[in-house]
Amino acid sequence: MNAVEIEVAVSALASQPFDAAEFPFAFLAAFGNKETTIKRLRKGESNASDVPGGVLQRNNIHIAVCESGMAGETLTALRKSPKTTAAKAKFVLATDGETLEAEDLASGETIAADYGDFARHFGFFLPLAGISTIKEIKDNPIDVRATGRLNKLYIELLKDNPEWATDARRHDMNHFMARLIFCFFAEDTDIFNGEGLFTKTVEQMSARDSSNTHDVIGAVFRAMNVKIADRAGAKLPLWADTFPYVNGGLFSGSTEVPRFSRMARTYLLHAGELSWREINPDIFGSMIQAVADDEERGALGMHYTSVPNILKVLNPLFLDDLRAQLDAAGDNARMLLNLRKRMSRIRVFDPACGSGNFLVIAYKEMRAIEAEINLRRGEPDLRTEIPRTNFRGIELRDFPAEIARLALIIAEYQCDVLYRGQKEALAEFLPLDAMNWITCGNALRLDWLSICPPTGSSVKLLADDLFSTPLDQAEIDFKNEGGETYICGNPPYRGSNWQTAEQKADLTRIFQGRTGNWKSLDYVAGWFMKATDFGAATGAASALVSTNSICQGQQVQFLWPLIFGIGRRISFAYTSFKWSNLASEKAGVTVVIVGLAGASGPASLFVEGEGGKTVKRDVGYINAYLIPERDVIVKKAMVPLTDLSPMDFGNKADDGGHLTLSTNEVEELIAVQISGVGEAGLKSEKEPSL
């Protein structure tokens, strides 16, 4: 189960009448435990609890249901239980059906909640499903809950409007969802006049049988595309006239709305009941992007990349330098002003931006530095000089591109509220501008220099294949032209054996004529080569996340001589570490981060040390293997260099994954062996054991 599915299951459990006998098993089922596992716990075969009313799952959790008012005492008993220690339980949990208390035994972190509200803390328990969680989601699970609600709505709408799932209407569906997200956020942040205005309007003005829900929403959308001065002749219903003029491209064009069933209307109202004021655009955006992708919907909520991981890219790329300049400026008004002017001309470009989380984090961090500058200069209420349009992206898929634009809009508003106050933020938020700073298209076939030009203000979209050129995308003028450009992102990796024919063709277009050996390169190599070309032409620095395979083995000799030959060098790098997300089990992939800059200058090497702490080393040079030495490229040889036997095929797990067990499968086999039941086919004590 993914994080979104778990949140839905836990919320359903918390909303049901409390059943003391059933709760421990229902709780475990909500976190993805198989029925066979729960069945053995019910029978007592693998339940070694020594606490009354207790259920103990080895390597996981010790749960106990207790009498009214005894949750605290029972939690203490669970914590002190020798069985808890012996079973290496990660969590203890006690509930009397009125309150629920739990503790993470590794960190000592605890929660206490009314029973009906414990679902708000589902992120606390995600490690039970093998999902590594993060503080932002533990403390504020609204982003996962919102993703789950919208996913239900999306699926239900497509069920009743199958034509909206076709290629011809998919864009309309995605744009409709982006409009809904804006409305939910706007009604909870005073952008609309009255809290909950959109949800209340749909609830009050649409029939309970949902027969006119699409008409009501369509009227609201039309209102937000009509200027206040033009409302008299627009023939809008009086109840729709209360909505402000928004436009900015978000509500222009067709305002057609898919038809709603009773269930879809209910899902929409449930989504509106959430507190959208608390949404984190970087978290929510990256989670929601899988909703509109049939192939990725099973990975819903898994794509979130933590802020610390994103900052591993952004900090050494340019943010550390900005902060160092801020420290050096102190309270010197002139130096602070120069830094603010420099920041206003910085462009951040993510050519594989997804839902825009790298861009959003970069924007937030730069706004924080600007706010400190303004505070030191005695100008705390000054309007930001950092244009949203200086944060540029390319995204292949339509829906994430829509969400990326929306995420930056929300981030700008939230920063204005934080640093300037609600009144000033509201005064300048609407109407939205129509500038399109996220391009939807194939980044490996588009001309990056035309999308993010180093000089001049005209921006045109060019491609070497007209059929791949995005259509009807507004040209924009960059403000504060002529500043620095930084390329960042986490492009798709895709090893050569997993690439589609179109992806192989993308790499052919980039590497053909440069080298005859590119077919074994990972797909991400295309972004490194394009970033190299862009940097050579403009001086822009870049930093990309990649699988570590491009810095190992045969790929090194094919890729890195091309990069170094154009005059680029590795300015900083993170050696191999786990880039994990919210997926369970082995979803984290081992990656490196590689920064590219001009041919000379110092370099920084970041290495993960003991306890997961990162150690920074300032070095003179970093080679293609991410070693602080000069370049030595190991090339492929078909015969041994010594008298060793030839190797025809390397040593790797090539069984198709059939002999690889998940953590849960291993634990089940161990539990069976310990209980002596013999369900795993353990025929004799002489056979090997796990």
C-alpha distance (Angstrom), angle and dihedral (degrees) to the residues before:
residue distance angle dihedral
M1 . . .
N2 3.77 . .
A3 3.80 125.8 .
V4 3.80 94.4 -96.5
E5 3.82 92.9 51.3
I6 3.80 90.1 48.6
E7 3.80 92.1 51.6
V8 3.80 90.5 52.0
A9 3.82 91.9 48.8
V10 3.82 93.7 47.0
S11 3.81 91.9 47.2
A12 3.81 89.7 51.5
L13 3.81 90.7 50.8
A14 3.81 93.0 49.2
S15 3.81 91.6 50.3
Q16 3.83 94.1 54.1
P17 3.83 124.7 86.0
F18 3.79 109.6 -86.4
D19 3.82 114.3 -98.7
A20 3.80 108.9 -169.8
A21 3.80 95.5 -163.1
E22 3.79 94.9 46.3
F23 3.81 102.0 37.9
P24 3.85 100.1 87.9
F25 3.80 92.1 51.6
A26 3.80 94.6 42.4
F27 3.80 89.2 50.0
L28 3.82 91.9 52.7
A29 3.81 91.1 46.5
A30 3.81 89.8 53.5
F31 3.80 88.5 60.5
G32 3.78 94.5 53.4
N33 3.81 103.6 -93.0
K34 3.78 112.4 157.9
E35 3.78 121.3 -113.8
T36 3.82 90.9 -116.6
T37 3.81 89.9 57.5
I38 3.79 92.4 48.9
K39 3.79 91.4 45.5
R40 3.82 91.5 57.7
L41 3.80 90.6 48.3
R42 3.81 90.7 51.5
K43 3.80 90.8 51.9
G44 3.79 90.8 48.0
E45 3.81 92.5 -121.0
S46 3.81 92.8 125.4
N47 3.81 99.5 15.5
A48 3.80 108.9 103.0
S49 3.82 97.7 168.0
D50 3.79 117.2 149.4
V51 3.83 94.6 -171.3
P52 3.84 119.5 93.0
G53 3.81 109.6 -102.9
G54 3.78 89.3 11.3
V55 3.81 133.0 145.4
L56 3.81 116.7 -168.0
Q57 3.79 121.2 -165.3
R58 3.79 112.5 -168.3
N59 3.82 115.6 -114.9
N60 3.78 89.8 3.8
I61 3.80 127.9 56.6
H62 3.81 144.6 -23.0
I63 3.83 110.3 -145.1
A64 3.81 128.8 -175.7
V65 3.80 132.8 -179.1
C66 3.80 112.8 -149.4
E67 3.80 145.0 -179.5
S68 3.79 120.6 -76.1
G69 3.79 113.1 -70.6
M70 3.80 94.6 11.8
A71 3.81 101.0 97.7
G72 3.83 94.8 107.3
E73 3.80 94.7 48.2
T74 3.79 91.6 45.3
L75 3.82 91.6 51.2
T76 3.80 88.7 53.8
A77 3.81 90.4 50.5
L78 3.80 90.8 50.7
R79 3.80 91.4 49.6
K80 3.83 92.7 50.1
S81 3.80 95.0 42.8
P82 3.84 113.3 120.0
K83 3.79 87.5 -144.8
T84 3.82 90.6 59.5
T85 3.79 89.5 56.8
A86 3.78 95.3 42.1
A87 3.81 92.4 50.3
K88 3.83 91.6 48.0
A89 3.80 91.3 -127.9
K90 3.80 114.3 -171.1
F91 3.80 96.5 -157.9
V92 3.79 140.3 25.4
L93 3.80 121.8 -155.7
A94 3.80 132.7 -176.0
T95 3.79 129.4 -178.4
D96 3.79 138.6 168.8
G97 3.81 93.8 -168.5
E98 3.80 90.5 -99.6
T99 3.79 100.9 64.6
L100 3.79 132.6 13.8
E101 3.79 125.2 -151.6
A102 3.80 127.9 -176.8
E103 3.80 140.9 168.5
D104 3.78 134.9 -154.8
L105 3.81 99.9 -136.3
A106 3.80 94.2 -157.7
S107 3.81 97.4 53.6
G108 3.81 99.7 22.8
E109 3.81 89.0 -128.4
T110 3.81 113.7 149.3
I111 3.79 138.4 -167.3
A112 3.81 131.7 -160.7
A113 3.79 122.4 -174.2
D114 3.75 143.7 154.7
Y115 3.79 106.8 -90.0
G116 3.82 93.4 -114.4
D117 3.80 90.4 53.8
F118 3.80 100.5 45.9
A119 3.82 90.9 100.2
R120 3.81 87.1 72.7
H121 3.80 86.2 69.2
F122 3.81 96.7 51.1
G123 3.82 90.1 117.6
F124 3.80 88.8 64.3
F125 3.81 89.5 64.6
L126 3.84 100.0 41.8
P127 3.84 92.2 107.6
L128 3.83 86.0 68.9
A129 3.82 86.5 71.0
G130 3.79 93.0 46.1
I131 3.80 91.3 -101.1
S132 3.77 117.8 136.6
T133 3.78 106.6 -139.6
I134 3.77 133.1 -163.3
K135 3.78 135.7 -136.6
E136 3.83 94.9 -107.8
I137 3.81 91.7 59.4
K138 3.80 95.0 39.3
D139 3.79 90.7 54.0
N140 3.79 98.1 37.8
P141 3.82 116.5 20.9
I142 3.82 93.4 172.3
D143 3.81 91.8 109.3
V144 3.80 93.4 58.6
R145 3.81 92.1 43.5
A146 3.80 91.9 50.0
T147 3.79 91.0 48.9
G148 3.81 90.6 52.5
R149 3.81 93.5 49.6
L150 3.79 93.7 48.7
N151 3.79 92.1 45.6
K152 3.81 90.2 56.7
L153 3.79 90.4 48.1
Y154 3.82 92.7 47.8
I155 3.80 93.7 51.2
E156 3.81 92.9 45.4
L157 3.81 92.6 50.0
L158 3.80 92.6 50.7
K159 3.79 89.7 49.3
D160 3.82 89.8 60.0
N161 3.81 96.1 33.2
P162 3.83 105.8 40.3
E163 3.80 91.9 164.2
W164 3.82 88.6 65.8
A165 3.82 88.2 63.4
T166 3.81 93.0 60.2
D167 3.79 121.8 100.6
A168 3.79 89.2 -109.4
R169 3.82 93.6 58.3
R170 3.81 102.7 26.9
H171 3.80 92.1 96.8
D172 3.81 90.5 52.6
M173 3.80 90.3 52.0
N174 3.77 93.0 48.7
H175 3.79 92.2 47.5
F176 3.80 89.6 49.9
M177 3.81 90.7 54.4
A178 3.82 91.1 49.1
R179 3.81 89.0 52.5
L180 3.80 90.8 51.7
I181 3.81 92.2 50.3
F182 3.80 90.3 51.7
C183 3.82 91.1 49.8
F184 3.81 92.9 50.1
F185 3.81 91.0 49.9
A186 3.81 94.3 43.3
E187 3.80 94.9 50.9
D188 3.81 92.1 54.1
T189 3.82 97.4 44.8
D190 3.83 101.5 50.5
I191 3.81 92.6 -105.5
F192 3.79 84.6 119.0
N193 3.80 116.1 52.4
G194 3.78 101.5 -105.8
E195 3.78 132.7 22.6
G196 3.79 113.4 -89.1
L197 3.81 91.7 6.4
F198 3.80 96.8 148.8
T199 3.81 96.9 44.7
K200 3.82 92.6 43.7
T201 3.80 91.2 49.1
V202 3.80 92.2 52.9
E203 3.80 91.4 45.0
Q204 3.81 95.1 48.3
M205 3.81 102.2 35.6
S206 3.81 100.9 39.5
A207 3.79 122.5 75.6
R208 3.80 118.1 -107.0
D209 3.80 88.8 -121.8
S210 3.85 87.0 60.0
S211 3.81 92.2 -127.2
N212 3.82 93.8 135.0
T213 3.81 101.6 26.1
H214 3.80 91.6 110.2
D215 3.82 90.7 52.1
V216 3.81 92.6 51.5
I217 3.80 93.7 49.2
G218 3.81 91.1 44.1
A219 3.82 90.7 54.0
V220 3.82 90.6 51.2
F221 3.81 90.7 49.9
R222 3.82 91.5 49.4
A223 3.81 90.8 51.2
M224 3.79 91.4 55.0
N225 3.81 89.2 55.6
V226 3.83 94.4 53.7
K227 3.79 120.9 82.4
I228 3.79 115.0 -124.9
A229 3.81 90.9 -115.8
D230 3.81 90.4 56.7
R231 3.81 97.7 46.1
A232 3.83 96.3 97.3
G233 3.79 92.7 67.2
A234 3.81 96.4 37.5
K235 3.83 95.0 81.0
L236 3.78 93.1 -136.9
P237 3.82 121.0 168.5
L238 3.81 111.4 -101.7
W239 3.80 91.7 -116.7
A240 3.83 90.8 54.9
D241 3.79 92.6 48.9
T242 3.82 89.8 72.7
F243 3.82 90.9 71.6
P244 3.83 117.2 92.9
Y245 3.77 128.2 -118.3
V246 3.83 106.4 -93.9
N247 3.82 109.5 157.1
G248 3.82 111.6 140.8
G249 3.80 87.2 142.1
L250 3.79 91.7 -65.2
F251 3.81 94.5 100.8
S252 3.79 100.8 19.8
G253 3.78 122.4 108.5
S254 3.77 121.6 24.7
T255 3.79 116.7 6.5
E256 3.79 93.8 -168.6
V257 3.80 112.7 144.3
P258 3.82 127.2 -157.9
R259 3.80 116.1 -111.1
F260 3.79 116.6 -96.3
S261 3.77 129.0 -136.8
R262 3.82 120.0 -151.7
M263 3.79 88.7 -98.3
A264 3.81 93.7 49.3
R265 3.81 90.4 50.8
T266 3.80 89.4 50.9
Y267 3.81 91.6 50.1
L268 3.80 90.5 50.7
L269 3.82 92.1 51.0
H270 3.82 90.8 47.2
A271 3.81 90.2 52.0
G272 3.79 89.6 51.0
E273 3.81 91.3 54.3
L274 3.82 91.4 67.1
S275 3.80 120.4 95.7
W276 3.81 99.7 -107.4
R277 3.80 90.2 177.5
E278 3.82 86.4 80.2
I279 3.82 95.4 54.5
N280 3.81 116.1 129.2
P281 3.82 104.5 -147.4
D282 3.81 93.3 -153.7
I283 3.82 93.3 51.5
F284 3.79 99.0 37.6
G285 3.79 93.9 44.0
S286 3.77 95.2 54.4
M287 3.80 91.8 45.5
I288 3.78 97.3 47.7
Q289 3.82 95.7 49.4
A290 3.81 92.7 85.9
V291 3.83 92.9 58.4
A292 3.79 93.8 83.3
D293 3.81 96.3 42.6
D294 3.80 115.0 84.2
E295 3.80 92.3 -159.8
E296 3.81 94.9 47.6
R297 3.80 100.4 40.7
G298 3.79 90.1 95.8
A299 3.80 86.9 61.5
L300 3.81 92.1 53.4
G301 3.78 111.6 155.6
M302 3.81 94.4 8.7
H303 3.79 99.3 101.2
Y304 3.77 98.4 75.4
T305 3.78 112.8 124.7
S306 3.79 114.2 -158.2
V307 3.78 121.0 -116.7
P308 3.85 92.4 -119.3
N309 3.80 90.2 57.0
I310 3.81 92.5 47.8
L311 3.80 90.0 49.2
K312 3.80 89.5 54.9
V313 3.80 83.8 69.6
L314 3.81 100.9 36.3
N315 3.80 102.0 40.0
P316 3.82 99.7 60.7
L317 3.81 90.7 33.4
F318 3.83 95.0 63.0
L319 3.83 115.7 -47.9
D320 3.82 95.0 81.1
D321 3.79 89.1 54.5
L322 3.82 91.9 51.1
R323 3.79 91.2 50.1
A324 3.81 91.3 47.8
Q325 3.80 89.5 52.4
L326 3.81 89.4 49.3
D327 3.81 90.8 52.6
A328 3.80 91.1 48.0
A329 3.80 91.4 50.5
G330 3.78 94.0 56.5
D331 3.82 105.8 169.9
N332 3.80 95.0 -27.1
A333 3.81 102.2 133.2
R334 3.81 94.7 -157.4
M335 3.81 94.6 50.1
L336 3.79 90.6 46.0
L337 3.80 90.5 51.2
N338 3.80 91.5 50.2
L339 3.79 90.5 51.2
R340 3.80 91.2 50.1
K341 3.80 90.6 50.7
R342 3.80 90.5 48.8
M343 3.81 91.3 51.7
S344 3.79 92.3 49.5
R345 3.82 89.2 62.3
I346 3.80 97.7 45.6
R347 3.79 115.2 112.6
V348 3.78 121.6 -159.5
F349 3.79 113.2 -159.0
D350 3.81 124.2 -170.5
P351 3.82 110.1 -176.7
A352 3.81 92.4 -170.7
C353 3.77 97.5 36.9
G354 3.81 102.5 155.6
S355 3.79 105.7 -175.4
G356 3.79 91.4 -13.2
N357 3.80 103.9 -102.0
F358 3.82 94.9 144.0
L359 3.81 89.8 49.6
V360 3.81 93.2 46.5
I361 3.80 93.3 50.3
A362 3.82 91.2 46.5
Y363 3.81 89.6 50.7
K364 3.81 93.4 48.3
E365 3.80 93.4 47.9
M366 3.80 92.5 48.8
R367 3.80 91.5 48.0
A368 3.81 89.1 52.7
I369 3.82 90.9 53.8
E370 3.81 91.0 45.9
A371 3.81 90.9 50.3
E372 3.81 90.2 54.3
I373 3.82 89.9 49.8
N374 3.80 91.0 51.4
L375 3.80 91.3 47.2
R376 3.81 92.5 52.4
R377 3.80 90.9 47.5
G378 3.80 92.4 49.7
E379 3.81 92.9 -113.1
P380 3.84 103.3 112.5
D381 3.82 94.8 149.3
L382 3.80 95.9 50.0
R383 3.78 115.4 129.9
T384 3.79 113.9 -110.2
E385 3.79 118.3 -93.4
I386 3.82 92.6 -161.4
P387 3.82 106.3 100.6
R388 3.78 117.1 -142.8
T389 3.80 87.8 -140.6
N390 3.81 90.5 66.3
F391 3.81 87.0 73.2
R392 3.77 103.5 80.2
G393 3.77 131.7 -179.3
I394 3.78 145.5 174.0
E395 3.79 120.2 -147.5
L396 3.80 127.1 177.0
R397 3.80 97.4 -151.2
D398 3.76 123.9 68.0
F399 3.82 102.1 -137.4
P400 3.83 98.5 49.4
A401 3.81 88.0 48.4
E402 3.81 89.5 54.5
I403 3.80 90.6 47.9
A404 3.81 92.3 47.9
R405 3.80 90.9 56.8
L406 3.78 90.7 47.0
A407 3.82 93.2 45.6
L408 3.80 91.4 56.3
I409 3.81 91.1 48.3
I410 3.81 90.3 52.0
A411 3.81 92.0 44.6
E412 3.81 91.0 52.4
Y413 3.80 92.0 50.9
Q414 3.81 93.1 46.6
C415 3.82 91.0 49.9
D416 3.81 90.9 49.4
V417 3.80 90.3 52.1
L418 3.81 91.8 46.6
Y419 3.80 98.0 46.8
R420 3.82 103.9 26.5
G421 3.78 106.3 22.2
Q422 3.79 137.4 -105.3
K423 3.80 95.4 -81.3
E424 3.80 95.5 54.2
A425 3.81 92.2 42.1
L426 3.81 92.7 53.0
A427 3.79 93.4 45.0
E428 3.81 92.4 60.2
F429 3.81 103.7 29.8
L430 3.81 100.9 83.1
P431 2.91 137.6 93.7
L432 3.79 98.3 35.7
D433 3.78 117.1 -135.2
A434 3.79 119.7 -115.3
M435 3.80 96.8 -129.1
N436 3.78 113.4 133.3
W437 3.79 108.1 -149.0
I438 3.84 96.8 164.0
T439 3.81 114.6 72.0
C440 3.79 119.6 -153.2
G441 3.78 110.1 -145.4
N442 3.80 147.5 83.4
A443 3.81 106.6 -55.2
L444 3.80 92.6 -156.9
R445 3.82 91.7 57.5
L446 3.80 99.0 40.5
D447 3.80 125.4 86.5
W448 3.81 105.0 -113.7
L449 3.79 92.0 -163.7
S450 3.80 89.9 61.0
I451 3.81 92.9 49.0
C452 3.79 96.6 43.8
P453 3.83 105.6 20.8
P454 3.81 118.2 -171.6
T455 3.80 94.3 -140.0
G456 3.77 136.7 17.2
S457 3.77 126.3 39.0
S458 3.79 103.7 -110.5
V459 3.78 114.5 103.4
K460 3.78 120.0 -167.2
L461 3.77 131.4 172.9
L462 3.78 114.5 -123.8
A463 3.79 131.0 175.6
D464 3.77 137.2 168.5
D465 3.79 90.3 -126.9
L466 3.80 118.3 51.5
F467 3.78 91.8 -156.3
S468 3.80 89.5 59.9
T469 3.80 94.4 47.9
P470 3.81 111.7 107.6
L471 3.77 111.1 -119.9
D472 3.81 131.0 -143.0
Q473 3.80 94.1 16.0
A474 3.79 112.3 146.8
E475 3.77 118.8 -116.6
I476 3.79 112.1 -129.0
D477 3.76 137.4 -162.4
F478 3.78 116.3 -124.3
K479 3.77 112.8 -130.2
N480 3.80 118.7 -136.1
E481 3.79 94.0 16.5
G482 3.76 123.7 -161.0
G483 3.79 101.5 46.2
E484 3.79 132.9 120.6
T485 3.80 122.4 -59.9
Y486 3.80 124.2 -152.5
I487 3.79 123.0 -169.0
C488 3.80 117.3 -153.0
G489 3.77 140.5 156.7
N490 3.76 151.9 105.8
P491 3.84 106.1 -95.2
P492 3.82 123.5 -167.8
Y493 3.82 110.8 -80.3
R494 3.85 105.9 -157.0
G495 3.79 114.5 165.6
S496 3.79 117.7 -128.1
N497 3.82 93.1 -100.6
W498 3.82 91.7 56.3
Q499 3.79 100.4 45.0
T500 3.79 120.9 115.2
A501 3.79 121.2 -127.6
E502 3.80 89.3 -102.7
Q503 3.81 91.9 52.0
K504 3.79 91.2 49.9
A505 3.79 87.9 50.7
D506 3.82 89.2 52.2
L507 3.80 90.7 56.5
T508 3.80 91.4 44.9
R509 3.81 90.1 57.4
I510 3.80 91.0 52.1
F511 3.80 102.3 40.5
Q512 3.80 104.7 29.5
G513 3.77 108.3 108.4
R514 3.80 92.3 22.1
T515 3.78 98.3 68.0
G516 3.78 139.9 -9.8
N517 3.81 92.6 -136.6
W518 3.78 112.2 69.3
K519 3.80 103.3 107.1
S520 3.81 93.8 92.7
L521 3.82 93.4 51.8
D522 3.79 121.9 112.4
Y523 3.80 114.8 -111.5
V524 3.82 90.8 -111.6
A525 3.82 88.3 67.5
G526 3.80 87.6 77.1
W527 3.82 90.5 64.2
F528 3.80 91.8 48.1
M529 3.79 90.8 52.6
K530 3.81 93.7 46.3
A531 3.83 90.3 47.3
T532 3.80 88.5 50.5
D533 3.81 92.3 52.1
F534 3.81 91.3 45.9
G535 3.80 91.6 48.6
A536 3.80 93.2 47.6
A537 3.81 90.0 52.8
T538 3.81 97.9 42.7
G539 3.80 108.8 18.3
A540 3.80 90.1 -117.3
A541 3.80 117.7 156.0
S542 3.80 120.0 -136.3
A543 3.78 139.9 -165.5
L544 3.79 123.9 -169.4
V545 3.78 136.0 177.9
S546 3.79 114.5 -127.3
T547 3.74 142.2 165.6
N548 3.79 108.0 -91.7
S549 3.81 90.4 -118.3
I550 3.82 92.1 88.2
C551 3.82 87.3 64.0
Q552 3.80 94.6 46.4
G553 3.78 139.1 61.8
Q554 3.77 125.2 -14.2
Q555 3.83 97.1 -12.8
V556 3.81 91.8 69.8
Q557 3.80 94.6 66.3
F558 3.80 92.3 49.8
L559 3.83 101.3 44.4
W560 3.77 112.6 27.6
P561 3.83 100.9 52.8
L562 3.82 86.2 58.1
I563 3.82 91.8 52.1
F564 3.79 95.3 44.4
G565 3.79 90.7 43.8
I566 3.81 91.3 62.6
G567 3.79 90.2 56.2
R568 3.80 101.0 -98.3
R569 3.78 125.1 132.0
I570 3.80 136.5 -170.0
S571 3.81 104.6 -97.2
F572 3.81 95.5 -179.6
A573 3.77 138.3 -8.3
Y574 3.77 142.7 -174.7
T575 3.77 111.5 -141.9
S576 3.81 119.4 -136.8
F577 3.81 117.2 -42.5
K578 3.80 137.2 148.9
W579 3.79 113.7 -86.6
S580 3.78 97.2 -162.1
N581 3.77 130.3 -178.6
L582 3.81 135.2 -177.9
A583 3.79 94.6 -71.0
S584 3.78 118.4 114.0
E585 3.77 130.6 -114.2
K586 3.83 114.1 -2.6
A587 3.78 100.5 -3.4
G588 3.79 94.4 120.4
V589 3.79 112.0 97.0
T590 3.80 125.6 -152.3
V591 3.79 108.3 -113.2
V592 3.77 144.3 168.8
I593 3.79 129.4 -147.5
V594 3.79 116.1 -139.1
G595 3.79 124.7 -169.1
L596 3.81 119.7 -160.3
A597 3.80 126.7 -160.6
G598 3.80 141.6 147.4
A599 3.77 124.1 -42.0
S600 3.82 98.0 -91.2
G601 3.79 138.0 42.8
P602 3.80 141.5 76.3
A603 3.79 123.9 -54.4
S604 3.80 135.9 -146.8
L605 3.79 125.3 -148.6
F606 3.81 119.2 -161.3
V607 3.80 116.3 -159.3
E608 3.79 127.4 -177.6
G609 3.79 107.2 -123.0
E610 3.79 135.5 -176.6
G611 3.78 116.2 -33.5
G612 3.78 91.6 15.9
K613 3.80 92.8 -72.8
T614 3.78 115.8 147.2
V615 3.79 117.5 -127.0
K616 3.83 119.0 -157.4
R617 3.80 119.7 -147.8
D618 3.79 122.4 -170.7
V619 3.80 106.1 -143.6
G620 3.77 137.9 172.7
Y621 3.78 97.1 -124.9
I622 3.82 141.4 2.0
N623 3.78 119.4 -153.6
A624 3.78 131.0 -153.3
Y625 3.82 92.1 -85.2
L626 3.84 89.0 55.6
I627 3.79 90.9 -110.9
P628 3.83 120.9 135.1
E629 3.80 93.1 -115.7
R630 3.78 136.9 96.6
D631 3.79 119.1 -85.7
V632 3.77 119.1 -67.7
I633 3.80 112.8 162.2
V634 3.80 116.5 -158.5
K635 3.78 108.8 -145.7
K636 3.75 129.8 -155.0
A637 3.82 115.7 -95.8
M638 3.80 125.7 -168.2
V639 3.81 95.3 -156.9
P640 3.83 129.9 47.6
L641 3.79 117.6 -97.0
T642 3.82 88.8 -139.3
D643 3.81 135.3 29.2
L644 3.83 92.4 -78.4
S645 3.80 118.1 128.0
P646 3.85 115.9 -90.7
M647 3.80 117.5 -101.8
D648 3.79 115.0 -136.8
F649 3.81 98.7 178.1
G650 3.80 130.7 18.2
N651 3.78 126.1 -122.0
K652 3.80 111.4 -98.4
A653 3.80 141.3 131.0
D654 3.80 98.7 -87.0
D655 3.82 100.6 157.3
G656 3.81 95.2 103.9
G657 3.79 92.8 -105.3
H658 3.81 94.5 -71.2
L659 3.81 93.7 123.3
T660 3.81 94.5 46.7
L661 3.80 116.3 98.5
S662 3.79 127.0 -154.8
T663 3.80 119.5 -128.2
N664 3.81 91.4 -105.3
E665 3.82 92.0 50.7
V666 3.80 91.2 51.7
E667 3.80 91.6 48.9
E668 3.81 91.3 48.7
L669 3.81 91.8 51.7
I670 3.81 90.8 48.2
A671 3.80 90.9 48.9
V672 3.80 91.0 50.4
Q673 3.79 91.8 49.4
I674 3.81 93.0 48.1
S675 3.80 92.7 48.9
G676 3.81 90.5 48.9
V677 3.78 92.4 -134.4
G678 3.78 92.8 130.4
E679 3.81 96.9 -145.7
A680 3.82 91.2 140.8
G681 3.78 92.1 62.6
L682 3.80 96.3 -101.9
K683 3.79 97.1 164.0
S684 3.79 102.0 179.0
E685 3.77 142.4 4.3
K686 3.81 89.2 -113.0
E687 3.80 92.6 66.7
P688 3.82 117.3 96.0
S689 3.80 114.9 -89.5
L690 3.78 130.0 -152.0
